[in-house]
């Protein structure tokens, strides 16, 4: 499954089939295991050049849980901002991330 921040809701995420590209569900929180972080370079550059948000980055993994709240203070925050970095980044250490064993998405952020 692919998970990305839904640009049309305040605190929501979309779950998309990695095989078909179809959006299967929307949720407020989602947890994935065996994750990789994907960013379309052409989409990132288009976002930067046009200064317009678009879906070009997502987390791909196996669906583990939906709509289960966790305490973000107990986890490491992940950030992606196309205007600042080319990668998903572990905020506490400012390190690029390419994969993770588990990712939880809640509110506006993702967490390890």
Steps between C-alpha positions, in 0.01 A plus 500: 500500500603859439410764758520874445372814665162588353526858380123555519446424869640661813647188664439210265692244302417304187571130460570404139558162339864469393393268216211694347557855624138522615419668831340236723427701814549820696588499869618722783789270600675206338787269594715317244776242545796416272495849354686683228479873436437603141533845343441569131785731401306642206200564727723663761655732241158587358376582851799727561477674161124557509479558878192276498441197721457163330526135599855397414624336821367207700584217738463148356454205732274231640187626673514428875232724656254775412350772723695404815640798689848486650695747710731680257730600788608137523612490136750669267347753261553470124478807278486554126495850353592524130619859544753399767616146425499234229427218749279402787703603804527384861450834675698433820822417313434671166575172320344388170273195522452244225336214691361414844363194675188690618349841424198655668324793330287727718395867492730672250805276551645152484695338784746213544 
